[in-house]
Amino acid sequence: MHLETDRIHTSKSQSELFDFLRDGRNYKGLMPDHAHVLEAEETTFKFVLKGMPEASLALKEATPYPC
């Protein structure tokens, strides 16, 4: 699967973004309006997009970007 989106700039530090993105509960706010969130836990995120099958994400490993 290939996902593509616009690039954005943020004032958050790399460590703040790393902490935010490794928590599946934060992905609710990143999904488009037509997404239906089925489950959002610390290490898993399950959702459905209109016209597509259910998708699940699970955090297996997290390595911070070296500063």
Summary of the structure (lengths in Angstrom):
residues: 67
radius of gyration: 13.2
end to end distance: 29.5
largest distance: 40.4
contacts: 111
relative contact order: 0.19
helix: 22%
strand: 24%
